[in-house]
Amino acid sequence: MEEFSDRVALVTGSTSGIGEATAKRLVALGAKVMLNSSSSVNEGQDLAAELGNASYHQADISSENDCNDLVDATINAFGRLDILVNNAGFTSVIPHADLDGVSEEVFRRIIDVNIFGTWYLSRAAVSALKESESGNIVNISSIAGLRPVGSSIPYSISKAGVNQMTRLMANVLGPEVRVNAVAPGLVETPWTESWDTLHAAVASRAPMKRSATAEDCAEAVLGILRNTYQTGDIVVVDGGLTLS
């Protein structure tokens, strides 16, 4: 038997980047996976067909109704839910010193997706996760939630909120459901592929001399899923960048 052959996972924002890498690793290890994105429908359907043990459901996680429908679609497709990976997120690149550059619209969108989306979907999934013998929520956060860095002040605030939500939910959902987070530093994804200066800066400062890959983050998710005594942790994946 494959390691996760008895598990069903829902991975949001899984048509590219960390979400896609995580979904691929889970399927490779035997899990059945529900893929998701708010757009990128063709990419999601193509990836589901490529992976085989996967399905796709379009949903905007900032909508509570969409979150409820996404959980229902997962259970309808696979009969159960064991793992929720809250990976979908939103940001806008705004220099921290440019306070006037933060519009209310952008601030609210970041909070709606990153905080409310994580909250809505986790809450919608809890009942099904409690029925599992290995219920897990893994939130994809950021070192921006731990230190005064990140693509914008609203983004950093949102990830700090996700980190605290992780701890609070872990405190009340155990032992049935474990809740942890992965907090990457800069990651090589389609979103950051043009950020050459930042990638070079990370390579010059981090002990590992490079930015993270989506696969590095996916492996951190798997590590959490394997450690059945771990809950309430924020696992930093930054190649040692925050040591200095």
SEFI-723947 format. One record per residue: residue number from 1; x negated, y, z negated of N, C-alpha, C in turn. Coordinates in nm, 3 decimals, padded with zeros to 5 digits. Layout:
N
TIFI  nr    n_xx    n_yy    n_zz   ca_xx   ca_yy   ca_zz    c_xx    c_yy    c_zz
TIFI NUM       X       Y       Z       X       Y       Z       X       Y       Z
...
This chain:
244
TIFI  nr    n_xx    n_yy    n_zz   ca_xx   ca_yy   ca_zz    c_xx    c_yy    c_zz
TIFI   1 -00.083 -00.121  00.000  00.000  00.000  00.000 -00.086  00.125  00.000
TIFI   2 -00.039  00.228  00.073 -00.106  00.357  00.068 -00.081  00.424 -00.067
TIFI   3 -00.171  00.513 -00.105 -00.167  00.572 -00.238 -00.034  00.641 -00.271
TIFI   4  00.023  00.711 -00.174  00.146  00.786 -00.198  00.264  00.730 -00.119
TIFI   5  00.262  00.601 -00.091  00.365  00.542 -00.006  00.504  00.543 -00.069
TIFI   6  00.511  00.561 -00.201  00.641  00.565 -00.267  00.685  00.707 -00.300
TIFI   7  00.622  00.806 -00.239  00.651  00.946 -00.273  00.711  01.022 -00.155
TIFI   8  00.796  01.117 -00.188  00.850  01.212 -00.091  00.808  01.352 -00.135
TIFI   9  00.751  01.426 -00.042  00.701  01.560 -00.073  00.769  01.663  00.015
TIFI  10  00.793  01.779 -00.043  00.840  01.897  00.029  00.729  02.000  00.022
TIFI  11  00.678  02.041  00.138  00.568  02.137  00.145  00.615  02.258  00.224
TIFI  12  00.624  02.372  00.159  00.671  02.493  00.228  00.555  02.559  00.302
TIFI  13  00.591  02.637  00.403  00.489  02.704  00.483  00.389  02.606  00.540
TIFI  14  00.439  02.497  00.598  00.351  02.385  00.632  00.328  02.368  00.781
TIFI  15  00.343  02.474  00.860  00.313  02.464  01.003  00.174  02.516  01.036
TIFI  16  00.101  02.563  00.934 -00.037  02.607  00.956 -00.107  02.616  00.820
TIFI  17 -00.237  02.636  00.824 -00.314  02.665  00.703 -00.309  02.559  00.595
TIFI  18 -00.304  02.604  00.471 -00.307  02.514  00.356 -00.188  02.419  00.357
TIFI  19 -00.072  02.468  00.390  00.047  02.384  00.392  00.037  02.272  00.493
TIFI  20 -00.011  02.303  00.612 -00.027  02.200  00.715 -00.131  02.096  00.671
TIFI  21 -00.244  02.143  00.618 -00.349  02.051  00.574 -00.299  01.959  00.463
TIFI  22 -00.221  02.015  00.371 -00.166  01.936  00.261 -00.067  01.832  00.312
TIFI  23  00.021  01.874  00.401  00.119  01.781  00.458  00.049  01.667  00.532
TIFI  24 -00.052  01.699  00.609 -00.124  01.595  00.684 -00.191  01.496  00.591
TIFI  25 -00.253  01.543  00.484 -00.320  01.454  00.390 -00.218  01.364  00.320
TIFI  26 -00.104  01.420  00.283 -00.003  01.340  00.214  00.052  01.230  00.305
TIFI  27  00.080  01.265  00.430  00.130  01.165  00.524  00.023  01.058  00.548
TIFI  28 -00.102  01.099  00.560 -00.211  01.004  00.582 -00.224  00.906  00.467
TIFI  29 -00.182  00.950  00.348 -00.189  00.864  00.229 -00.057  00.794  00.201
TIFI  30  00.037  00.800  00.296  00.157  00.720  00.287  00.285  00.791  00.249
TIFI  31  00.277  00.919  00.212  00.397  00.991  00.170  00.486  01.026  00.289
TIFI  32  00.612  01.047  00.260  00.705  01.106  00.355  00.714  01.254  00.321
TIFI  33  00.712  01.340  00.421  00.699  01.484  00.397  00.802  01.563  00.474
TIFI  34  00.866  01.657  00.403  00.951  01.756  00.467  00.867  01.880  00.492
TIFI  35  00.856  01.916  00.619  00.784  02.036  00.660  00.879  02.154  00.661
TIFI  36  00.822  02.274  00.648  00.907  02.394  00.642  00.832  02.516  00.692
TIFI  37  00.906  02.609  00.748  00.857  02.744  00.775  00.977  02.834  00.790
TIFI  38  00.954  02.964  00.781  01.064  03.058  00.800  01.085  03.088  00.948
TIFI  39  00.979  03.069  01.027  00.989  03.080  01.173  00.913  02.961  01.231
TIFI  40  00.831  02.977  01.332  00.746  02.868  01.383  00.822  02.735  01.395
TIFI  41  00.945  02.742  01.444  01.029  02.623  01.449  00.971  02.518  01.543
TIFI  42  00.929  02.559  01.662  00.874  02.463  01.757  00.750  02.394  01.701
TIFI  43  00.665  02.474  01.635  00.544  02.417  01.576  00.579  02.315  01.468
TIFI  44  00.681  02.346  01.388  00.722  02.255  01.282  00.778  02.126  01.337
TIFI  45  00.860  02.135  01.440  00.918  02.015  01.500  00.811  01.931  01.569
TIFI  46  00.716  01.997  01.634  00.607  01.924  01.700  00.519  01.854  01.598
TIFI  47  00.491  01.921  01.485  00.407  01.862  01.382  00.476  01.742  01.319
TIFI  48  00.606  01.754  01.296  00.683  01.641  01.239  00.676  01.520  01.332
TIFI  49  00.689  01.545  01.462  00.682  01.435  01.559  00.542  01.375  01.561
TIFI  50  00.442  01.459  01.549  00.303  01.411  01.549  00.272  01.325  01.427
TIFI  51  00.322  01.368  01.310  00.289  01.298  01.187  00.367  01.168  01.169
TIFI  52  00.487  01.163  01.222  00.566  01.041  01.210  00.652  01.038  01.086
TIFI  53  00.594  01.016  00.971  00.671  01.011  00.845  00.700  01.151  00.794
TIFI  54  00.762  01.232  00.878  00.786  01.372  00.843  00.910  01.421  00.914
TIFI  55  00.970  01.523  00.855  01.083  01.592  00.916  01.058  01.742  00.898
TIFI  56  01.136  01.824  00.964  01.119  01.969  00.957  01.252  02.037  00.929
TIFI  57  01.247  02.138  00.843  01.367  02.217  00.816  01.328  02.364  00.804
TIFI  58  01.390  02.447  00.885  01.362  02.590  00.880  01.433  02.652  00.761
TIFI  59  01.362  02.735  00.684  01.423  02.803  00.570  01.335  02.921  00.531
TIFI  60  01.397  03.030  00.494  01.330  03.145  00.437  01.343  03.133  00.286
TIFI  61  01.234  03.105  00.217  01.244  03.076  00.074  01.282  03.197 -00.011
TIFI  62  01.281  03.317  00.047  01.328  03.432 -00.029  01.480  03.431 -00.045
TIFI  63  01.547  03.339  00.027  01.692  03.321  00.017  01.722  03.202 -00.073
TIFI  64  01.796  03.224 -00.180  01.830  03.113 -00.270  01.913  03.008 -00.197
TIFI  65  02.003  03.050 -00.111  02.083  02.952 -00.035  01.995  02.866  00.054
TIFI  66  01.896  02.929  00.119  01.804  02.853  00.203  01.725  02.752  00.120
TIFI  67  01.686  02.791  00.000  01.612  02.699 -00.087  01.697  02.579 -00.125
TIFI  68  01.821  02.605 -00.162  01.912  02.495 -00.196  01.931  02.401 -00.076
TIFI  69  01.947  02.460  00.042  01.966  02.379  00.163  01.840  02.298  00.195
TIFI  70  01.724  02.356  00.169  01.597  02.287  00.198  01.580  02.164  00.109
TIFI  71  01.612  02.178 -00.018  01.606  02.062 -00.108  01.708  01.956 -00.065
TIFI  72  01.829  02.000 -00.033  01.932  01.906  00.011  01.889  01.833  00.138
TIFI  73  01.827  01.907  00.231  01.783  01.846  00.357  01.676  01.741  00.331
TIFI  74  01.589  01.767  00.235  01.483  01.671  00.202  01.543  01.543  00.146
TIFI  75  01.637  01.558  00.054  01.699  01.440 -00.008  01.784  01.364  00.094
TIFI  76  01.852  01.438  00.181  01.932  01.372  00.285  01.843  01.294  00.382
TIFI  77  01.725  01.348  00.410  01.636  01.282  00.506  01.565  01.161  00.446
TIFI  78  01.525  01.172  00.319  01.437  01.071  00.261  01.490  01.005  00.134
TIFI  79  01.604  01.055  00.083  01.667  00.989 -00.031  01.618  01.029 -00.167
TIFI  80  01.513  01.108 -00.174  01.458  01.145 -00.305  01.360  01.260 -00.288
TIFI  81  01.308  01.311 -00.399  01.204  01.414 -00.396  01.113  01.392 -00.517
TIFI  82  00.984  01.379 -00.490  00.886  01.355 -00.596  00.787  01.470 -00.613
TIFI  83  00.758  01.540 -00.504  00.653  01.641 -00.504  00.703  01.766 -00.433
TIFI  84  00.689  01.880 -00.498  00.716  02.009 -00.435  00.588  02.089 -00.433
TIFI  85  00.544  02.129 -00.314  00.427  02.217 -00.300  00.477  02.351 -00.251
TIFI  86  00.478  02.449 -00.341  00.521  02.585 -00.309  00.404  02.660 -00.247
TIFI  87  00.392  02.647 -00.115  00.280  02.708 -00.044  00.318  02.835  00.032
TIFI  88  00.441  02.845  00.079  00.482  02.960  00.160  00.460  03.090  00.084
TIFI  89  00.409  03.188  00.154  00.385  03.317  00.090  00.381  03.428  00.192
TIFI  90  00.373  03.549  00.141  00.371  03.667  00.227  00.278  03.770  00.166
TIFI  91  00.207  03.843  00.253  00.125  03.954  00.206  00.117  04.059  00.315
TIFI  92  00.061  04.171  00.279  00.029  04.278  00.373 -00.104  04.338  00.327
TIFI  93 -00.194  04.359  00.421 -00.327  04.410  00.385 -00.319  04.561  00.365
TIFI  94 -00.336  04.601  00.239 -00.330  04.743  00.202 -00.442  04.769  00.101
TIFI  95 -00.536  04.859  00.129 -00.643  04.888  00.033 -00.584  04.924 -00.103
TIFI  96 -00.644  04.874 -00.210 -00.589  04.895 -00.344 -00.580  05.043 -00.380
TIFI  97 -00.674  05.123 -00.330 -00.674  05.266 -00.363 -00.565  05.344 -00.291
TIFI  98 -00.507  05.283 -00.189 -00.404  05.351 -00.109 -00.266  05.326 -00.171
TIFI  99 -00.240  05.389 -00.282 -00.113  05.366 -00.353  00.006  05.410 -00.269
TIFI 100 -00.010  05.518 -00.195  00.101  05.567 -00.113  00.125  05.478  00.009
TIFI 101  00.029  05.391  00.040  00.045  05.301  00.153  00.134  05.181  00.123
TIFI 102  00.171  05.166 -00.004  00.258  05.054 -00.044  00.403  05.100 -00.037
TIFI 103  00.473  05.060  00.067  00.613  05.097  00.079  00.698  05.008 -00.010
TIFI 104  00.814  05.056 -00.047  00.905  04.976 -00.128  00.946  04.850 -00.052
TIFI 105  00.964  04.864  00.080  01.005  04.749  00.161  00.901  04.637  00.156
TIFI 106  00.773  04.674  00.172  00.666  04.573  00.169  00.653  04.513  00.030
TIFI 107  00.657  04.597 -00.074  00.644  04.548 -00.211  00.755  04.447 -00.241
TIFI 108  00.879  04.482 -00.206  00.991  04.392 -00.234  00.981  04.262 -00.154
TIFI 109  00.935  04.270 -00.029  00.923  04.148  00.051  00.821  04.052 -00.011
TIFI 110  00.708  04.106 -00.056  00.605  04.023 -00.119  00.660  03.957 -00.245
TIFI 111  00.728  04.033 -00.328  00.785  03.978 -00.451  00.896  03.878 -00.419
TIFI 112  00.980  03.911 -00.321  01.091  03.822 -00.286  01.041  03.685 -00.241
TIFI 113  00.938  03.683 -00.159  00.887  03.555 -00.108  00.802  03.484 -00.213
TIFI 114  00.704  03.555 -00.268  00.604  03.488 -00.352  00.656  03.453 -00.491
TIFI 115  00.736  03.540 -00.550  00.786  03.512 -00.685  00.926  03.451 -00.680
TIFI 116  01.022  03.521 -00.620  01.158  03.467 -00.617  01.165  03.338 -00.537
TIFI 117  01.090  03.329 -00.426  01.091  03.207 -00.348  01.041  03.088 -00.427
TIFI 118  00.932  03.107 -00.499  00.878  03.000 -00.583  00.978  02.962 -00.692
TIFI 119  01.041  03.061 -00.750  01.140  03.039 -00.856  01.263  02.967 -00.802
TIFI 120  01.320  03.019 -00.693  01.442  02.958 -00.638  01.420  02.812 -00.602
TIFI 121  01.309  02.785 -00.532  01.289  02.650 -00.482  01.254  02.553 -00.596
TIFI 122  01.175  02.599 -00.690  01.142  02.513 -00.804  01.268  02.479 -00.882
TIFI 123  01.351  02.579 -00.907  01.474  02.554 -00.982  01.567  02.460 -00.906
TIFI 124  01.574  02.477 -00.774  01.660  02.390 -00.694  01.611  02.246 -00.694
TIFI 125  01.479  02.228 -00.707  01.421  02.094 -00.697  01.414  02.020 -00.829
TIFI 126  01.429  02.090 -00.940  01.402  02.029 -01.071  01.487  01.905 -01.097
TIFI 127  01.614  01.910 -01.065  01.701  01.795 -01.093  01.650  01.670 -01.023
TIFI 128  01.616  01.681 -00.895  01.564  01.566 -00.820  01.428  01.524 -00.872
TIFI 129  01.344  01.620 -00.906  01.210  01.587 -00.955  01.217  01.514 -01.089
TIFI 130  01.314  01.547 -01.171  01.328  01.479 -01.300  01.369  01.333 -01.284
TIFI 131  01.431  01.300 -01.172  01.469  01.162 -01.146  01.351  01.077 -01.097
TIFI 132  01.245  01.144 -01.057  01.126  01.074 -01.010  01.043  01.028 -01.129
TIFI 133  00.966  00.922 -01.108  00.873  00.878 -01.211  00.744  00.959 -01.208
TIFI 134  00.730  01.045 -01.108  00.609  01.126 -01.095  00.643  01.263 -01.038
TIFI 135  00.736  01.333 -01.103  00.778  01.463 -01.054  00.668  01.566 -01.068
TIFI 136  00.640  01.635 -00.960  00.532  01.734 -00.959  00.572  01.859 -00.883
TIFI 137  00.536  01.974 -00.940  00.538  02.101 -00.868  00.396  02.153 -00.864
TIFI 138  00.348  02.184 -00.744  00.216  02.245 -00.728  00.236  02.377 -00.655
TIFI 139  00.204  02.486 -00.722  00.216  02.620 -00.663  00.082  02.661 -00.604
TIFI 140  00.084  02.714 -00.482 -00.038  02.767 -00.423 -00.045  02.915 -00.458
TIFI 141 -00.136  02.948 -00.547 -00.152  03.083 -00.596 -00.275  03.147 -00.531
TIFI 142 -00.355  03.217 -00.609 -00.474  03.285 -00.556 -00.558  03.337 -00.672
TIFI 143 -00.687  03.351 -00.649 -00.770  03.416 -00.750 -00.729  03.563 -00.766
TIFI 144 -00.653  03.614 -00.668 -00.600  03.751 -00.680 -00.503  03.763 -00.797
TIFI 145 -00.450  03.651 -00.844 -00.363  03.653 -00.962 -00.440  03.644 -01.091
TIFI 146 -00.571  03.627 -01.082 -00.656  03.615 -01.200 -00.753  03.731 -01.217
TIFI 147 -00.786  03.797 -01.107 -00.882  03.908 -01.108 -00.827  04.022 -01.022
TIFI 148 -00.878  04.144 -01.041 -00.826  04.259 -00.965 -00.880  04.263 -00.823
TIFI 149 -00.843  04.162 -00.745 -00.883  04.152 -00.605 -00.759  04.114 -00.524
TIFI 150 -00.777  04.094 -00.394 -00.666  04.049 -00.311 -00.633  04.145 -00.200
TIFI 151 -00.544  04.102 -00.110 -00.513  04.179  00.010 -00.435  04.307 -00.018
TIFI 152 -00.368  04.312 -00.132 -00.297  04.433 -00.172 -00.262  04.422 -00.319
TIFI 153 -00.230  04.533 -00.382 -00.188  04.530 -00.523 -00.059  04.450 -00.540
TIFI 154  00.044  04.469 -00.456  00.165  04.388 -00.474  00.137  04.238 -00.462
TIFI 155  00.049  04.199 -00.371  00.015  04.057 -00.356 -00.049  04.004 -00.484
TIFI 156 -00.144  04.079 -00.539 -00.210  04.035 -00.662 -00.111  04.023 -00.777
TIFI 157 -00.022  04.120 -00.787  00.082  04.115 -00.890  00.168  03.990 -00.872
TIFI 158  00.204  03.961 -00.749  00.291  03.845 -00.724  00.223  03.715 -00.762
TIFI 159  00.094  03.703 -00.735  00.023  03.579 -00.767 -00.003  03.567 -00.917
TIFI 160 -00.020  03.679 -00.985 -00.027  03.673 -01.131  00.106  03.622 -01.187
TIFI 161  00.215  03.665 -01.126  00.347  03.615 -01.166  00.363  03.467 -01.141
TIFI 162  00.313  03.419 -01.028  00.319  03.276 -00.998  00.239  03.196 -01.099
TIFI 163  00.122  03.247 -01.137  00.040  03.178 -01.237  00.113  03.167 -01.370
TIFI 164  00.173  03.276 -01.413  00.245  03.272 -01.541  00.371  03.185 -01.531
TIFI 165  00.439  03.190 -01.418  00.555  03.102 -01.397  00.512  02.956 -01.406
TIFI 166  00.397  02.924 -01.351  00.344  02.787 -01.357  00.331  02.741 -01.501
TIFI 167  00.271  02.824 -01.585  00.249  02.787 -01.725  00.383  02.775 -01.800
TIFI 168  00.471  02.869 -01.777  00.600  02.869 -01.847  00.684  02.748 -01.809
TIFI 169  00.688  02.716 -01.679  00.768  02.601 -01.635  00.705  02.469 -01.682
TIFI 170  00.573  02.462 -01.682  00.506  02.342 -01.733  00.543  02.319 -01.879
TIFI 171  00.556  02.426 -01.953  00.585  02.418 -02.095  00.723  02.361 -02.125
TIFI 172  00.817  02.380 -02.033  00.954  02.337 -02.060  00.998  02.215 -01.979
TIFI 173  00.923  02.179 -01.873  00.966  02.070 -01.787  00.898  01.937 -01.818
TIFI 174  00.792  01.939 -01.897  00.727  01.813 -01.932  00.812  01.733 -02.029
TIFI 175  00.797  01.602 -02.034  00.702  01.522 -01.955  00.755  01.477 -01.819
TIFI 176  00.882  01.506 -01.790  00.939  01.455 -01.664  00.872  01.516 -01.540
TIFI 177  00.844  01.646 -01.547  00.787  01.716 -01.431  00.661  01.790 -01.474
TIFI 178  00.552  01.765 -01.402  00.429  01.840 -01.425  00.426  01.960 -01.331
TIFI 179  00.375  02.073 -01.379  00.369  02.195 -01.299  00.229  02.253 -01.308
TIFI 180  00.163  02.266 -01.195  00.028  02.320 -01.189  00.016  02.413 -01.069
TIFI 181 -00.096  02.482 -01.061 -00.119  02.571 -00.946 -00.262  02.555 -00.896
TIFI 182 -00.279  02.578 -00.768 -00.410  02.587 -00.705 -00.431  02.733 -00.668
TIFI 183 -00.544  02.789 -00.713 -00.574  02.930 -00.689 -00.698  02.942 -00.603
TIFI 184 -00.682  02.948 -00.472 -00.799  02.960 -00.384 -00.856  03.102 -00.384
TIFI 185 -00.982  03.109 -00.345 -01.039  03.236 -00.305 -01.005  03.258 -00.159
TIFI 186 -01.095  03.322 -00.086 -01.072  03.344  00.056 -01.074  03.211  00.130
TIFI 187 -00.973  03.189  00.214 -00.958  03.062  00.286 -00.961  03.088  00.436
TIFI 188 -01.030  03.001  00.509 -01.030  03.010  00.655 -00.898  02.957  00.708
TIFI 189 -00.812  03.047  00.752 -00.682  03.011  00.809 -00.657  03.100  00.930
TIFI 190 -00.555  03.069  01.009 -00.523  03.158  01.121 -00.500  03.304  01.076
TIFI 191 -00.448  03.321  00.954 -00.423  03.457  00.904 -00.552  03.535  00.882
TIFI 192 -00.659  03.466  00.840 -00.784  03.535  00.805 -00.894  03.519  00.909
TIFI 193 -00.862  03.464  01.026 -00.968  03.432  01.121 -01.041  03.556  01.173
TIFI 194 -00.979  03.673  01.164 -01.045  03.796  01.211 -01.114  03.871  01.098
TIFI 195 -01.112  03.815  00.977 -01.171  03.883  00.862 -01.320  03.850  00.847
TIFI 196 -01.396  03.875  00.952 -01.536  03.835  00.955 -01.617  03.897  00.842
TIFI 197 -01.593  04.024  00.814 -01.669  04.093  00.710 -01.645  04.030  00.574
TIFI 198 -01.520  03.997  00.543 -01.488  03.936  00.414 -01.545  03.795  00.402
TIFI 199 -01.536  03.718  00.511 -01.594  03.583  00.508 -01.745  03.590  00.486
TIFI 200 -01.810  03.687  00.550 -01.955  03.704  00.533 -01.988  03.745  00.390
TIFI 201 -01.904  03.829  00.330 -01.928  03.872  00.193 -01.916  03.755  00.096
TIFI 202 -01.816  03.670  00.119 -01.800  03.551  00.034 -01.920  03.459  00.050
TIFI 203 -01.963  03.439  00.174 -02.078  03.351  00.199 -02.204  03.402  00.132
TIFI 204 -02.215  03.533  00.117 -02.335  03.589  00.054 -02.331  03.583 -00.098
TIFI 205 -02.210  03.576 -00.157 -02.196  03.580 -00.303 -02.166  03.447 -00.367
TIFI 206 -02.084  03.365 -00.302 -02.040  03.240 -00.365 -02.153  03.136 -00.366
TIFI 207 -02.168  03.061 -00.475 -02.270  02.957 -00.478 -02.259  02.856 -00.364
TIFI 208 -02.136  02.830 -00.316 -02.119  02.733 -00.208 -02.145  02.794 -00.069
TIFI 209 -02.168  02.926 -00.064 -02.212  02.996  00.057 -02.115  02.986  00.174
TIFI 210 -01.985  02.979  00.144 -01.885  02.980  00.250 -01.749  03.006  00.189
TIFI 211 -01.654  03.041  00.274 -01.515  03.049  00.232 -01.457  02.908  00.221
TIFI 212 -01.343  02.897  00.153 -01.275  02.768  00.145 -01.212  02.734  00.279
TIFI 213 -01.188  02.606  00.300 -01.108  02.561  00.414 -00.971  02.519  00.361
TIFI 214 -00.877  02.509  00.452 -00.744  02.460  00.413 -00.754  02.319  00.356
TIFI 215 -00.846  02.241  00.408 -00.865  02.104  00.361 -00.918  02.101  00.218
TIFI 216 -01.005  02.197  00.182 -01.052  02.207  00.044 -00.934  02.225 -00.051
TIFI 217 -00.842  02.309 -00.013 -00.726  02.338 -00.097 -00.632  02.218 -00.103
TIFI 218 -00.616  02.148  00.010 -00.533  02.028  00.012 -00.589  01.922 -00.083
TIFI 219 -00.720  01.908 -00.087 -00.782  01.811 -00.176 -00.758  01.847 -00.322
TIFI 220 -00.754  01.977 -00.352 -00.724  02.020 -00.489 -00.581  01.982 -00.527
TIFI 221 -00.489  01.995 -00.432 -00.350  01.952 -00.456 -00.346  01.803 -00.487
TIFI 222 -00.416  01.724 -00.407 -00.419  01.580 -00.429 -00.479  01.546 -00.566
TIFI 223 -00.582  01.618 -00.605 -00.642  01.594 -00.736 -00.543  01.615 -00.849
TIFI 224 -00.462  01.718 -00.838 -00.359  01.744 -00.938 -00.256  01.631 -00.939
TIFI 225 -00.214  01.588 -00.823 -00.113  01.481 -00.814 -00.166  01.351 -00.875
TIFI 226 -00.295  01.330 -00.867 -00.354  01.206 -00.918 -00.372  01.207 -01.069
TIFI 227 -00.387  01.324 -01.127 -00.415  01.334 -01.271 -00.284  01.346 -01.347
TIFI 228 -00.234  01.235 -01.397 -00.100  01.231 -01.455 -00.091  01.297 -01.593
TIFI 229 -00.203  01.346 -01.646 -00.200  01.413 -01.776 -00.221  01.564 -01.763
TIFI 230 -00.224  01.613 -01.642 -00.254  01.754 -01.617 -00.126  01.833 -01.594
TIFI 231 -00.105  01.937 -01.674  00.008  02.027 -01.650 -00.025  02.165 -01.706
TIFI 232  00.031  02.268 -01.643  00.010  02.404 -01.688 -00.125  02.462 -01.650
TIFI 233 -00.197  02.396 -01.559 -00.331  02.442 -01.521 -00.328  02.526 -01.394
TIFI 234 -00.420  02.621 -01.387 -00.445  02.699 -01.267 -00.582  02.655 -01.217
TIFI 235 -00.586  02.575 -01.113 -00.710  02.517 -01.064 -00.771  02.611 -00.959
TIFI 236 -00.885  02.670 -00.993 -00.950  02.766 -00.904 -01.033  02.691 -00.800
TIFI 237 -01.014  02.729 -00.674 -01.088  02.670 -00.561 -01.152  02.785 -00.483
TIFI 238 -01.266  02.830 -00.533 -01.328  02.949 -00.472 -01.478  02.934 -00.448
TIFI 239 -01.528  02.810 -00.456 -01.671  02.789 -00.432 -01.760  02.861 -00.531
TIFI 240 -01.706  02.892 -00.647 -01.782  02.961 -00.750 -01.785  03.111 -00.736
TIFI 241 -01.705  03.167 -00.647 -01.708  03.312 -00.621 -01.683  03.393 -00.746
TIFI 242 -01.591  03.350 -00.831 -01.555  03.428 -00.949 -01.651  03.406 -01.066
TIFI 243 -01.759  03.333 -01.044 -01.860  03.321 -01.149 -01.937  03.450 -01.167
TIFI 244 -01.940  03.533 -01.064 -02.016  03.658 -01.072 -01.922  03.778 -01.071
